[in-house]
């Protein structure tokens, strides 16, 4: 697996439908992500080893969020993502967190089970499916320039938006509401 680089802030990078980039970047020389029109044919493995296909979520608005336990901007986003899942799940929305930790389940599972986030004054754990990622999996989404990266997919399986770096909470929520 390729090594992820140092976390740092970059102002703006225009790559296809990218809005911003401030997060944990890959090392120099990484190719720019490809812009995809449709969701890729992907089967994820969750933390229990069960399959989750992206195709099985068709009919819902889906945010695929690539993150890692060591990524500070990812940790900033997690409470927002928990709130969005809580608020919009009943309306046909789901989030899928793709953990890109090199140590896989041994790093991710304890983090998901025990790390609590302040969500509106309540301490909550992640309330959406967490799956294990890899560079090969990321490549199916056009590749990763950095973490976090979030891909918004419409009910009909079209990629509506790609956010590289720390997403703006209000922008992401508006995107989800517009697609619901």
C-alpha positions in Angstrom: 0.0 0.0 0.0 1.3 3.4 -0.9 2.2 5.6 2.1 0.1 8.6 2.8 2.0 11.9 3.3 2.0 14.5 5.9 -1.2 16.3 7.0 -1.2 19.9 5.8 -3.4 22.6 4.4 -3.5 23.5 0.8 -5.8 26.3 -0.4 -7.8 25.2 -3.4 -7.2 22.6 -6.1 -9.5 22.4 -9.0 -9.8 18.8 -10.2 -12.9 17.9 -12.0 -15.8 18.5 -9.6 -13.4 19.1 -6.6 -14.3 21.9 -4.3 -11.4 22.2 -1.9 -8.4 20.4 -0.6 -7.3 20.7 3.0 -6.4 17.5 4.5 -3.9 14.6 4.6 -2.3 14.5 1.2 -0.6 11.7 -0.6 3.1 12.1 -1.4 4.2 14.2 -4.4 3.8 12.7 -7.8 0.4 11.1 -7.1 -1.8 11.3 -10.1 -4.8 13.5 -10.0 -8.1 11.7 -9.4 -10.1 10.6 -12.4 -13.5 12.1 -12.7 -16.1 9.3 -12.8 -19.7 9.8 -14.0 -21.2 6.7 -12.3 -20.5 4.9 -9.1 -18.0 2.1 -9.6 -18.9 -1.6 -9.2 -17.4 -2.1 -5.8 -17.8 -4.6 -3.0 -16.6 -3.4 0.4 -15.7 -5.6 3.4 -17.0 -4.3 6.7 -15.3 -4.8 10.0 -17.1 -8.1 10.5 -15.9 -9.4 7.2 -19.3 -9.1 5.5 -19.7 -7.8 2.0 -21.4 -4.5 1.3 -21.9 -3.6 -2.4 -22.3 -0.1 -3.5 -25.0 -1.3 -6.0 -27.1 -2.5 -3.0 -27.4 1.1 -1.9 -28.9 2.3 -5.2 -32.1 4.2 -4.5 -30.4 6.1 -1.6 -28.3 9.2 -1.6 -24.8 7.9 -0.6 -21.7 9.6 0.7 -18.6 7.5 0.5 -16.1 9.0 2.9 -12.5 7.9 2.7 -10.8 8.6 6.0 -8.2 7.3 8.5 -7.9 7.1 12.2 -4.7 9.2 12.2 -6.1 11.9 9.9 -7.0 15.1 11.9 -9.3 16.6 9.3 -11.1 13.3 9.1 -11.7 13.4 12.9 -13.1 17.0 12.5 -15.6 15.7 9.9 -16.8 12.6 11.8 -19.2 14.4 14.2 -20.8 16.1 11.2 -21.1 12.8 9.4 -22.7 11.2 12.4 -25.2 14.0 12.6 -26.0 13.8 8.9 -26.6 10.0 9.1 -28.8 10.5 12.2 -30.8 13.3 10.5 -31.3 11.9 7.0 -31.1 8.1 7.2 -34.9 7.8 7.4 -35.2 9.9 4.2 -33.1 7.6 2.0 -29.5 8.7 2.9 -26.6 6.6 4.0 -22.9 7.2 4.6 -20.2 4.6 4.1 -16.9 5.3 5.9 -13.9 3.7 4.0 -11.1 3.4 6.5 -7.7 3.7 4.7 -5.5 2.7 7.7 -2.6 0.6 6.6 -3.0 -1.6 9.7 -6.6 -2.3 8.7 -9.0 -3.8 11.1 -6.5 -3.9 14.0 -6.4 -0.1 14.0 -9.9 0.7 12.8 -12.1 -1.6 14.9 -10.9 -0.3 18.3 -11.2 3.3 17.1 -14.8 2.7 15.8 -15.8 0.9 19.0 -14.4 3.2 21.6 -13.9 6.7 20.1 -16.7 9.1 21.0 -17.5 12.4 19.3 -19.4 15.4 20.5 -22.5 15.6 18.4 -24.9 18.3 19.6 -23.7 17.9 23.1 -24.0 14.1 23.1 -21.0 11.7 23.0 -21.6 9.3 20.1 -19.7 6.6 18.3 -19.8 6.4 14.5 -23.3 5.4 13.5 -22.8 4.5 9.8 -21.2 1.5 8.1 -17.4 1.4 8.3 -15.6 -0.7 5.7 -11.9 -1.4 5.1 -10.2 0.4 2.2 -7.1 0.0 0.1 -5.4 1.8 -2.7 -6.9 -0.6 -5.2 -10.4 0.2 -3.8 -9.6 4.0 -3.9 -8.5 3.6 -7.5 -12.0 2.3 -8.4 -13.3 5.7 -7.3 -10.7 7.5 -9.5 -7.9 7.5 -7.0 -7.2 9.6 -4.0 -5.3 12.9 -3.8 -5.7 13.1 -0.1 -7.8 12.4 3.0 -10.5 12.9 3.7 -12.2 12.5 0.4 -16.0 12.3 0.1 -17.9 11.3 -2.9 -21.7 12.1 -3.1 -23.7 9.7 -5.1 -27.3 10.3 -6.2 -30.2 7.8 -5.9 -29.6 6.7 -9.5 -25.9 5.9 -9.0 -24.5 9.1 -10.6 -21.5 10.8 -8.9 -22.9 14.2 -8.0 -19.9 15.7 -6.2 -16.3 14.9 -5.1 -14.8 16.7 -2.1 -11.1 16.4 -1.5 -10.0 17.5 2.0 -12.1 18.8 4.8 -15.6 19.3 3.5 -17.7 22.3 4.4 -20.5 20.9 6.6 -23.1 23.2 5.3 -22.2 22.5 1.7 -22.3 18.8 2.2 -25.7 19.0 3.9 -27.1 21.2 1.1 -25.8 18.7 -1.5 -27.5 15.8 0.4 -30.8 17.7 0.9 -30.8 18.7 -2.8 -30.5 15.0 -3.9 -33.0 13.7 -1.4 
